[in-house]
Amino acid sequence: MLLCLLVAASADLSGPSVAERLIEAGHWKRARAVVEARIREAPGEALANYLLSQIRNAFGERTTPLSLAEKAVALDDRTAKYHRQLAEVLGVMAQHAGAIRQLFLARRFRSEIDTALALDPRDTQALRDLLEFYLLAPGILGGDAAKAEATAGRIGGIDAVEAFLARARVAAFRQHTAEAEAWLRQAAEAQPPSYRARIALAQFYLAPAHPDPDQAEKQATEALKLEPGRADAYCVLAAVYVDRNEWNKLESILAAASREVPDDPAPYYRAAERLIAAGRDPVRAERYLRVYLNQEPEGNEPAAAEARWQMGLALEAEGRTKEAREQWMQSVRLDPESKAARELKRVRNSRSAQAPSRPSEPAYSERSVN
């Protein structure tokens, strides 16, 4: 199968390319194989650079996505999606930047997204990016919820399902829960049916603020009928069965996910995450996390550093504190910003608090030993 994709990629990356279809379905690792083969053949092709920027971004790389996106724009500055990708990379960078650099990155983001929309006013993904900017950016940088709502209206003139999802996003941001649910239901019930809309509604019903496991299961099952080769529906169903203690159904859906999407173990991670959050069955959670870590995580799914943080929590709950610390140290080595750093600090503080005091020794003695 992969060989066929590589042959197809070598022949043509135009139009809705093989790689773009894989990305749309969340198959980032498969897309990476296709695009990396193509870029070795045609390093000066704008589309290949654009796609590789998307893929590297999905895998959490912090440096190459920007240069690849800039190269795609330099090679072809008349294609909207290349400017949109550059804007998206700048947006991700802004999330990890200080206040002054955020101002610079926000200006660049607006410049690129505005160019993308000038070139293609019907680019719904660019409009979604703009909507997110209006919702999340501080007012001083251009954030404005009213403009986000107006942008959702613009999407409505292009794609009804995307417009419903956009309006649901604005309503959720404003904490208008009933309104958000109504928009999501309209998106899920629209024709032709949308996998993404079904999953968005299912995830709404998984949220602790408004749980409805029966509806979450129903929507995820409908999504699964549409596209059994995508991981999202399996992730939702795994979470539902954990919450219900339906272990046979859980094992069955995880086995189905392994058959249908063997290169994306995200359902195992989601099941483990749910167990750990609820403080239940850490042994099972550990087993699922080991499955997850047995291969490279898929793009836009939790990185290995996050899985090792969760693994540490499971091991700690089992009373295996030394092994938990080892997992947390590995997590921090992979990602210095990992939440595992907080766990290591907590454990150190706990050990210090439990250590017996030695009041007869002079105050400097412990420092001198160290």
N, C-alpha and C positions, 0 to 999 in steps of 0.2 A: 504493500500500500504506500509506504513512504517513498519507495523508489519511483512509483508512478507520479507522486506529487512532485518529486524533485525534477523529473523529466518535464512535467507540465510547467513548472516554474522556470526552468531553463528556456522553454519555448516562448513563454509569454507571461509577463507580470502586468499586463494592461487591463483596463476595465476593472470589474470586481474580481481581482486576482485570486488565485488559489490561497495565497497567504492571508488576504483580507477576509476571505470566507472562514478560514480557520480561526482568525482573531475574533471575528464576530461570535463564533461559537465557544470562545474561551480556550481554544487549543493553542496556547502560546508556545509550548515546546515544539509542537509539530510545525507551527509557522516559522519558528526560529530556524529549524533545519532547512526549510525551503528557502528562506530569505538569505541565510548565510551562504548557501550554495550559489544563489543568484549573484550576490554581491562579490563573490570571488571571481565570477565571470565578467561582471559589469560594475566595477566599483564607482563608475561615474554616472550611474543611472539614478535619477532623482527618486523614483518610486521605491527602489530597493533601499536607499538611505532613509527615506521616510518610514518605511516599514520596520527597518532595524531599530530606528529611534523609538518607535512604539514598543517594540518587543523588549528592548533593553530597559525602558522605563517600567514596563510591567514586572520585570524581574528585580526592580529596586536599585538598579545601577544609578549612581549619582553624577557621573561625569560624561560618559559617551553619548547619552540621549541628546544632549544639547548640541554637540558638534555635528552629530548625524542630521538632526533636524535643520540646523543652519546650512549644512551642505546641500540638503534637498532643496531648500529655498534658493540658495545661490545657483543651483543648477537649473531650476525652473521656478521663477517667482510669479508665474501666472496661474498656478494651480492652488485652489483654495485650501485643500486639506493639508498641504505642506505648511502653510502659515498657521493653520489650526494646530497641527502637531507641535510646532515651535511654541505656540502659546501655551499648550498643555504642559510641556516640559518646564517652561518658565513658572507656571502655576505650582507645580510640584516643588521646584526649587524654592519658591517663596515660603512654602510651609516649613522649611528648615533654615530660614534666613532671619537675621536680626531686623529690627525695625527700619533702619535706614536702607538696607539692601532690599527689603520688601517694597519700599516705595519705588525704587528703580525697576524692580522686576514687575511690579503692577503696571507701570507705564508701558513697559515692553509688551506685557501680556495684552493690554488693550490695543496697542498698535497692531500686533499680529492678528488678534481675533477680529478687529475691525477690517483689516485687509482681507482676511479670509471671507468675511461676510460681504464685502464689496465685490469680491470675485464671484462668490456664489451665495446669494441671499437665501437660498433654500437649503443650505447645509445645516440640518437639524442638530448635528453633534456640536457644531460651532455655537449654535444658539444655546444649547444646553450648557456649554462651557461659560458662555456669557452670563446666563442665568445664575450659575453657581458663583461667579465672580460678584454679581450684584448682591447675592445673599450673604456671602462669607467675608467679603472685603470690608474693612472699617470704612465709615463714612468719609474720612479724610482721603481715602484711596479710591473712592468712587462707589462704595457699597450703597445699595438702595433697594429695599424690598419692593417698593412700588415699580421700579424699573424691571425687577425680576418678573413681576406679574405681567408687565407689558410684554416682556420677552416671551413668556409662555403664550400670550396671545398671538405673537408672530408665528410661533411654532404651529398654532392652531390652523393657520392658513396653509400649512404644508402637509402635516401628518396628524390625523386625529388621535391616534394612540399616543404618540409622543407628546401631544398637547395635554392629554389627560394626565400623563405621568409628570409632566412639568408643573401642572397646576397642583397636583398632589404634593410635589416637592415644596412648593411655595407654602401651601397650607400647613404642611408638617413643620416647616421652619417657623411659622407663626403660631405653632402649637394648637392649630385648629384640627383636632383629631378626627372628628366626625366628617368634616369637609374633606380631609385627606383620604379617608376611607372611601367616601363617595366617588372621588375622582379615580382612585385606584380600581374600584369595582367597574367603573365605566371603561377604563382601559382594558381590564381583563375580559369584559363581555363584548368588546368591539370585534368586528369582523373585517378582514380575516383574523383568526386568533393569533395572539402574540405571546410567545414564550416568555419574553422579558416582562410583559405586563402581568402574567400569571405569577411569576416568581416575585415580582415587587409586591403583589397583594399577599402572597403567602408569607413573605418576610414581615409584612406589616402585622400579620396575625401571630407571628412568633415573638414580637417585641413584648417585654415584660409589662409595659404600660397598658397594653390592650390585647392580652393573650386570647386566642381562640384556636386551640389545636385542631379542632375538627375542620375549620375553614382552612387553616394552614395546610393540613393534609390534603384536603380536596383540591386546592389550587395547585399544589405541587404535583399531585397525581395527574391533573389535567395537563400541566406543563410537560410532564414526563411522556405523555402520549404524543405530544407535538414533536419533541426532540429527545429521544432516549439517550443520545450520545453526548449530552451536556451534563455537567456535574451539579449545577445549582439545585435542581429538584431533589436529587439524592441527599444533598446537604440539609435541605429543609425537612425532608422525611426522617432523616437520622435524628435531627433535633426533636422532632415530635415524638418519636418512639422512645427516646431517652426520657423525655418528660413524663411519658405514660408508663414507664417501666415495662414496655413491651419488647422484651429482649429478643424473642424469636423473630419478630418483624424487623427489629434493628439489624440483627445479623443477616437477615435475608436481603434487606435493602443495601447493606454494605457489600454483600457478595455480588448483587446485581450491578452496583456501581463499579466494582472491580472488573467485571466482565465488559461493561459497556464503555467505560472511560478508564482504561487501565493506567494511563499516564497522569491521572489527576486524583490523588488520594484525599482530596479535600473533605469528602464526607466523613472519613475517619477522624480528621482533625475536629470537625464541627461536633461530632458525637462526644469526643473527649473533652472539648471545651465546655460543652453543656454539663457533662458530669462533674467536672472540676468546679464550675461556677456554683453548682448545687451542693457541693460537698459530699458527693455520692460515688461509691464504687471506684476508688482510685486505682485499683488493680486493673479493672477494665479500661479505664482512661489511659493508663500507662501502655497497655497492649495496643490500643488504637494509635497512640502517638508514635510507637515504634514502627507501626505500619507506615504511618505518614512520613517518618524520617528515613524510611528505607529507600526512598528515591528523591530526586530533586523536586521541591514543591513547584506546582504550576504557577505561571505568571498571574499576578493580581490575587494570589492566595497567601496566607501567612507564611513568612519566610522561616527557614530553619531556626533562626535565632528565637523567634516567637514560640515555635514548637518546643524548643528546649527549655524555655521559661516555663511553659505549661507542664512539661515533663517533670521539672523540678518540683512544681506544686503537687503533682500526683505522688511523687516519691516521698515528699515531706509528709503528706497525709498518710502514707503507709508506714511512717516512722523511720524511713531510710534517709536521714538527714544528710549524711556524708555524701551519698549519691546525688541527692538533690542539689547540694552545693556544687558538685562537679558539673551538673547540667547547667546550672546558672552561670558558672564561670565560662563554660563553652559558649553560652548565649551571648555573654558580654564580649567575648573575643570576636564573635561574628558581627555583633552590632553594639558599639559602645553606648548607644541610646536605649538598649533593651531594658524592659521592666525588671529583668533579672537582677540588675544592679541594685534596685530597691530591695529585693529579697535578700541579697547577700548582706546588705547593710543592716536589714532587720535581724538576720540571724546573728551577725557579729554583735549587735547591741544587746540581743537577748543573752548571748553567752557572757558578755561583760557584766550584765546585771546579775547573772546567776553566780558569777565567780565569787568565792569567799573573800571578804576584806581582811586586810592585815594591818590593824591599827597600830601595832607596836613598831612597825617599820617607819623610817623617815619618809617624808613625802616624795623625795627624789629617787627612792630606791628602784621602783619599777622602771622609771625612765632610764636609769643608769644601766639596768640589765639589758633593756632593749637597745 
